[in-house]
């Protein structure tokens, strides 16, 4: 994927990881942007783990009790939107990790970072500091992506993985847009529903039903921002909502916007849907959304 410029100084450059890393990493994004006046933004509910590596002093600040760290945050899975403000110039890298990748990289159950954020350095220590310096000294975005592939390959490929039954369950929920029943996942895993739900919540970070709900919302967003989006009542039916009111309610709870408000010019919502890229690598094009890129 190529670079998208917003001005002479601002850009977002997205890249898929090395093929060997596709199950662990959804996408990389190198960015540089300047916000001349304070802007409030919302990060929508996440069914993946987002890592921000700041290459300059960050200009983000949390709002109220929103759990967004201000320096190189690792943002865990969340079933509620999170709000932050930004102003000034910022430059950095965003990595979206699948639960499999986050579990291998950080070596801890993802419930410990769900619905919150932790400094990258607090989780990886000297490795995080070394990687940040390497990325700062890189020639350009493509060089930074090469560094990420090299370092993350050495850190991820031989690390303990998320149990296969839980990884398959998360992928099934994500691919199906939340259409798979938890009872069916438990049967495939050879576990009781309660045992699966307990292990899933601990290792992935949210209960299976919450992941399914987020996946359904993400599926609706992809249809809504794709070519020839269906009318909202039809969209609700296609995605398994009871009716349009149910669709609107879930959007408000998970994104902080209604479907109509999400598409308005000037909307300030960051959506991370890149987990679908590593599962079904079909580029998404739409009004304001590209595969593997937050909506800005």
Order of alpha helices (4+ residues) and beta strands (2+ residues): beta-beta-beta-beta-beta-beta-beta-alpha-beta-alpha-alpha-alpha-alpha-alpha-alpha-alpha-alpha-alpha-alpha-beta-alpha
